[in-house]
Amino acid sequence: MAPRVMLSVGTKRGLFLLESTSARNRWKVTGPLLKGWTVPYAVIDTRSAPRLHASASSFTFAATTLSAGLSKLDFKPAKNPPEFPKLNPKAAKFVDQYGLADPKLVWNITPGPEKQKKVLYAGTSPAGLFRSEDRGQNWEPVKGINEHKSRKDWSPGAGGQCLHSIQIDPKGPDRMYVAISAAGAFRTDDGGKSWKSINSCVADYVGAPKQSDVGT
């Protein structure tokens, strides 16, 4: 079989799949899938049989994640989706004062380490990290970062407070990095049990408390 290139494209009007050969000169478009849903993020997990994971939200069904085999595209929602954390009091006051966004969304879904084929991570808004050990059916909070001592100083960015980036070290699955707007970047070396700020030499956001671990 010739090599395939596939892109998952989330939009306000559902999810689209774009498929081409390695030449990328013609594309087949499938979709919209998940009609009626806004899809902030989607990823194709190729660690075993290819599987598509998407975050989705709607006025009717709120926000959740859905997963499907790439061959059948038979999407099923999570049985227990992420439960969104609350903004700290200072952040909530800031959002209200300046009329900023405070969306309840799953911003990111990232496949776990290569050898942990059923593990997924999700980043949310308000900022939180969640882990699934069954390919997205059930999500549990990663308390080490969700209850971090610096959380009292986390501020919302202009688009809302969110954990938008997740990176797993390919050479050491217990090491992982996350980035949060607006709190900066954090690293774990023990699989998520404990986290430390890696914001030294990074500019603080405007109004950040002094002697704090947060950054931008």
C-alpha positions as a LaTeX table, in Angstrom:
\begin{tabular}{lrrr}
\hline
Residue & $x$ (\AA) & $y$ (\AA) & $z$ (\AA) \\
\hline
Met1 & 0.00 & 0.00 & 0.00 \\
Ala2 & 1.31 & 3.43 & $-0.96$ \\
Pro3 & 2.14 & 5.79 & 1.93 \\
Arg4 & $-0.79$ & 7.94 & 3.01 \\
Val5 & $-0.83$ & 11.42 & 4.47 \\
Met6 & $-3.85$ & 12.29 & 6.59 \\
Leu7 & $-4.80$ & 15.55 & 8.26 \\
Ser8 & $-7.53$ & 16.01 & 10.84 \\
Val9 & $-9.06$ & 19.48 & 10.69 \\
Gly10 & $-11.37$ & 20.72 & 13.43 \\
Thr11 & $-13.75$ & 23.59 & 12.63 \\
Lys12 & $-16.85$ & 25.30 & 14.02 \\
Arg13 & $-18.87$ & 23.18 & 11.59 \\
Gly14 & $-17.54$ & 19.77 & 12.43 \\
Leu15 & $-14.49$ & 17.65 & 11.67 \\
Phe16 & $-12.88$ & 17.10 & 8.27 \\
Leu17 & $-10.30$ & 14.53 & 7.17 \\
Leu18 & $-7.93$ & 15.32 & 4.31 \\
Glu19 & $-6.13$ & 12.40 & 2.68 \\
Ser20 & $-3.38$ & 12.34 & 0.06 \\
Thr21 & $-0.35$ & 10.39 & $-1.10$ \\
Ser22 & 3.15 & 11.38 & $-0.09$ \\
Ala23 & 3.24 & 13.64 & $-3.18$ \\
Arg24 & 0.47 & 15.78 & $-1.64$ \\
Asn25 & $-0.68$ & 17.12 & $-5.00$ \\
Arg26 & $-4.32$ & 16.02 & $-4.66$ \\
Trp27 & $-6.45$ & 15.69 & $-1.57$ \\
Lys28 & $-9.59$ & 13.72 & $-0.79$ \\
Val29 & $-11.85$ & 15.48 & 1.71 \\
Thr30 & $-14.15$ & 13.55 & 4.04 \\
Gly31 & $-16.69$ & 15.45 & 6.10 \\
Pro32 & $-18.09$ & 17.22 & 7.80 \\
Leu33 & $-18.06$ & 14.58 & 10.52 \\
Leu34 & $-19.59$ & 15.28 & 13.94 \\
Lys35 & $-22.18$ & 17.62 & 12.44 \\
Gly36 & $-23.57$ & 20.07 & 14.96 \\
Trp37 & $-20.37$ & 20.07 & 17.00 \\
Thr38 & $-17.57$ & 22.62 & 17.16 \\
Val39 & $-14.28$ & 20.72 & 17.06 \\
Pro40 & $-11.38$ & 22.64 & 18.64 \\
Tyr41 & $-8.87$ & 19.77 & 18.29 \\
Ala42 & $-8.45$ & 16.35 & 16.69 \\
Val43 & $-5.56$ & 13.92 & 16.50 \\
Ile44 & $-4.90$ & 10.57 & 14.79 \\
Asp45 & $-3.25$ & 8.06 & 17.13 \\
Thr46 & $-1.13$ & 5.57 & 15.16 \\
Arg47 & 0.47 & 3.64 & 18.04 \\
Ser48 & $-1.73$ & 0.63 & 17.16 \\
Ala49 & $-4.73$ & 0.40 & 14.82 \\
Pro50 & $-5.18$ & 4.06 & 13.78 \\
Arg51 & $-7.76$ & 5.83 & 15.93 \\
Leu52 & $-9.16$ & 9.34 & 15.76 \\
His53 & $-9.70$ & 11.37 & 18.92 \\
Ala54 & $-11.52$ & 14.71 & 18.88 \\
Ser55 & $-12.57$ & 17.34 & 21.37 \\
Ala56 & $-16.00$ & 18.76 & 20.71 \\
Ser57 & $-18.49$ & 21.22 & 22.15 \\
Ser58 & $-22.05$ & 22.33 & 21.46 \\
Phe59 & $-24.72$ & 24.50 & 23.04 \\
Thr60 & $-26.80$ & 21.39 & 23.64 \\
Phe61 & $-24.28$ & 18.81 & 24.82 \\
Ala62 & $-21.57$ & 21.03 & 26.39 \\
Ala63 & $-17.99$ & 19.82 & 25.87 \\
Thr64 & $-16.59$ & 16.31 & 25.67 \\
Thr65 & $-14.23$ & 14.06 & 23.73 \\
Leu66 & $-15.16$ & 11.52 & 21.09 \\
Ser67 & $-13.17$ & 8.64 & 19.61 \\
Ala68 & $-13.50$ & 6.42 & 16.55 \\
Gly69 & $-11.60$ & 3.83 & 14.59 \\
Leu70 & $-10.17$ & 5.45 & 11.48 \\
Ser71 & $-11.59$ & 2.74 & 9.22 \\
Lys72 & $-15.24$ & 3.00 & 10.35 \\
Leu73 & $-15.39$ & 6.52 & 11.85 \\
Asp74 & $-17.93$ & 5.23 & 14.39 \\
Phe75 & $-17.56$ & 8.02 & 16.95 \\
Lys76 & $-18.47$ & 7.36 & 20.56 \\
Pro77 & $-18.39$ & 10.02 & 23.30 \\
Ala78 & $-16.42$ & 9.59 & 26.50 \\
Lys79 & $-18.31$ & 7.86 & 29.30 \\
Asn80 & $-16.65$ & 10.16 & 31.83 \\
Pro81 & $-15.28$ & 13.29 & 30.11 \\
Pro82 & $-12.89$ & 15.72 & 31.80 \\
Glu83 & $-14.46$ & 17.75 & 34.61 \\
Phe84 & $-13.30$ & 21.30 & 34.05 \\
Pro85 & $-11.45$ & 22.95 & 36.95 \\
Lys86 & $-12.62$ & 26.29 & 38.33 \\
Leu87 & $-10.72$ & 29.52 & 37.92 \\
Asn88 & $-9.01$ & 30.73 & 41.06 \\
Pro89 & $-10.81$ & 33.73 & 42.66 \\
Lys90 & $-8.36$ & 36.31 & 41.28 \\
Ala91 & $-8.64$ & 34.91 & 37.76 \\
Ala92 & $-12.44$ & 34.77 & 37.95 \\
Lys93 & $-12.53$ & 38.42 & 39.07 \\
Phe94 & $-10.16$ & 39.41 & 36.25 \\
Val95 & $-12.33$ & 37.63 & 33.65 \\
Asp96 & $-15.46$ & 39.35 & 34.93 \\
Gln97 & $-13.84$ & 42.78 & 35.19 \\
Tyr98 & $-12.51$ & 42.84 & 31.63 \\
Gly99 & $-15.12$ & 40.67 & 29.91 \\
Leu100 & $-12.61$ & 38.01 & 28.85 \\
Ala101 & $-13.45$ & 34.60 & 27.47 \\
Asp102 & $-13.94$ & 31.76 & 29.94 \\
Pro103 & $-14.68$ & 28.79 & 27.68 \\
Lys104 & $-15.17$ & 25.22 & 28.93 \\
Leu105 & $-13.24$ & 23.30 & 26.26 \\
Val106 & $-10.81$ & 20.48 & 25.70 \\
Trp107 & $-7.95$ & 22.27 & 23.94 \\
Asn108 & $-5.58$ & 19.41 & 23.32 \\
Ile109 & $-5.53$ & 15.60 & 23.12 \\
Thr110 & $-2.10$ & 13.97 & 23.08 \\
Pro111 & $-1.30$ & 10.23 & 22.75 \\
Gly112 & 0.70 & 8.88 & 25.68 \\
Pro113 & 4.06 & 7.09 & 25.61 \\
Glu114 & 4.68 & 4.61 & 22.80 \\
Lys115 & 4.49 & 1.55 & 25.05 \\
Gln116 & 1.35 & 2.74 & 26.85 \\
Lys117 & $-0.92$ & 2.39 & 23.85 \\
Lys118 & $-4.20$ & 3.01 & 25.67 \\
Val119 & $-3.03$ & 6.16 & 27.46 \\
Leu120 & $-4.11$ & 9.64 & 26.34 \\
Tyr121 & $-3.71$ & 13.08 & 27.89 \\
Ala122 & $-6.06$ & 16.04 & 27.52 \\
Gly123 & $-5.55$ & 19.73 & 28.29 \\
Thr124 & $-8.56$ & 21.86 & 29.11 \\
Ser125 & $-9.84$ & 25.39 & 29.62 \\
Pro126 & $-9.95$ & 26.42 & 32.45 \\
Ala127 & $-6.47$ & 24.97 & 32.70 \\
Gly128 & $-6.31$ & 21.33 & 33.71 \\
Leu129 & $-4.58$ & 18.10 & 32.69 \\
Phe130 & $-6.44$ & 14.79 & 32.42 \\
Arg131 & $-5.34$ & 11.21 & 31.74 \\
Ser132 & $-7.22$ & 8.33 & 30.15 \\
Glu133 & $-6.04$ & 4.73 & 30.38 \\
Asp134 & $-8.71$ & 3.30 & 28.08 \\
Arg135 & $-8.34$ & 5.27 & 24.83 \\
Gly136 & $-10.53$ & 8.16 & 25.87 \\
Gln137 & $-13.55$ & 6.42 & 27.42 \\
Asn138 & $-12.83$ & 7.69 & 30.93 \\
Trp139 & $-10.73$ & 10.67 & 32.05 \\
Glu140 & $-9.16$ & 11.29 & 35.45 \\
Pro141 & $-7.52$ & 14.53 & 36.67 \\
Val142 & $-3.73$ & 14.68 & 37.02 \\
Lys143 & $-3.78$ & 16.18 & 40.50 \\
Gly144 & $-0.05$ & 16.99 & 40.60 \\
Ile145 & $-0.53$ & 19.83 & 38.11 \\
Asn146 & $-4.24$ & 20.59 & 38.63 \\
Glu147 & $-3.59$ & 21.24 & 42.33 \\
His148 & $-0.13$ & 22.79 & 41.91 \\
Lys149 & 0.86 & 25.25 & 44.64 \\
Ser150 & 1.17 & 28.05 & 42.06 \\
Arg151 & $-2.39$ & 27.64 & 40.79 \\
Lys152 & $-3.56$ & 30.52 & 42.98 \\
Asp153 & $-1.46$ & 32.80 & 40.72 \\
Trp154 & $-2.56$ & 31.43 & 37.34 \\
Ser155 & $-4.18$ & 34.12 & 35.23 \\
Pro156 & $-6.39$ & 33.84 & 32.14 \\
Gly157 & $-4.90$ & 34.76 & 28.80 \\
Ala158 & $-6.84$ & 36.94 & 26.39 \\
Gly159 & $-8.49$ & 33.83 & 24.95 \\
Gly160 & $-9.14$ & 32.24 & 28.33 \\
Gln161 & $-7.02$ & 30.27 & 30.77 \\
Cys162 & $-6.02$ & 26.96 & 29.16 \\
Leu163 & $-3.53$ & 24.12 & 29.19 \\
His164 & $-2.82$ & 24.23 & 25.48 \\
Ser165 & 0.33 & 22.16 & 24.92 \\
Ile166 & 1.46 & 18.70 & 26.05 \\
Gln167 & 4.81 & 17.14 & 25.15 \\
Ile168 & 6.01 & 13.69 & 26.22 \\
Asp169 & 9.73 & 12.96 & 26.17 \\
Pro170 & 10.17 & 10.12 & 23.63 \\
Lys171 & 13.27 & 8.84 & 25.45 \\
Gly172 & 11.75 & 8.92 & 28.94 \\
Pro173 & 7.98 & 8.37 & 29.27 \\
Asp174 & 7.97 & 9.59 & 32.87 \\
Arg175 & 9.08 & 13.03 & 31.73 \\
Met176 & 6.45 & 15.33 & 30.31 \\
Tyr177 & 6.00 & 19.05 & 29.71 \\
Val178 & 2.85 & 21.18 & 29.68 \\
Ala179 & 2.29 & 24.84 & 28.85 \\
Ile180 & $-0.48$ & 26.96 & 30.33 \\
Ser181 & $-1.82$ & 30.37 & 29.37 \\
Ala182 & $-1.13$ & 32.34 & 31.45 \\
Ala183 & 1.02 & 30.42 & 33.91 \\
Gly184 & 3.96 & 29.24 & 31.82 \\
Ala185 & 5.53 & 25.81 & 31.46 \\
Phe186 & 5.88 & 22.92 & 33.90 \\
Arg187 & 7.76 & 19.60 & 33.86 \\
Thr188 & 7.26 & 16.26 & 35.55 \\
Asp189 & 9.92 & 13.56 & 35.86 \\
Asp190 & 7.78 & 10.98 & 37.66 \\
Gly191 & 4.85 & 10.41 & 35.32 \\
Gly192 & 2.74 & 13.29 & 36.57 \\
Lys193 & 2.91 & 12.80 & 40.34 \\
Ser194 & 4.86 & 16.01 & 40.92 \\
Trp195 & 5.55 & 19.05 & 38.75 \\
Lys196 & 8.03 & 21.90 & 38.83 \\
Ser197 & 7.92 & 25.27 & 37.16 \\
Ile198 & 10.43 & 25.79 & 34.32 \\
Asn199 & 9.79 & 29.51 & 33.96 \\
Ser200 & 13.17 & 30.85 & 35.04 \\
Cys201 & 14.40 & 33.52 & 32.61 \\
Val202 & 10.88 & 33.79 & 31.19 \\
Ala203 & 9.07 & 37.12 & 31.38 \\
Asp204 & 6.19 & 37.33 & 33.85 \\
Tyr205 & 2.77 & 38.21 & 32.49 \\
Val206 & 1.62 & 41.75 & 33.24 \\
Gly207 & 0.42 & 41.87 & 36.82 \\
Ala208 & 1.98 & 38.55 & 37.84 \\
Pro209 & 2.64 & 38.28 & 41.61 \\
Lys210 & 6.22 & 38.75 & 42.69 \\
Gln211 & 8.16 & 35.72 & 43.88 \\
Ser212 & 5.83 & 33.43 & 41.97 \\
Asp213 & 6.53 & 30.33 & 39.84 \\
Val214 & 4.32 & 31.52 & 37.00 \\
Gly215 & 5.44 & 33.05 & 33.71 \\
Thr216 & 4.23 & 33.54 & 30.15 \\
\hline
\end{tabular}
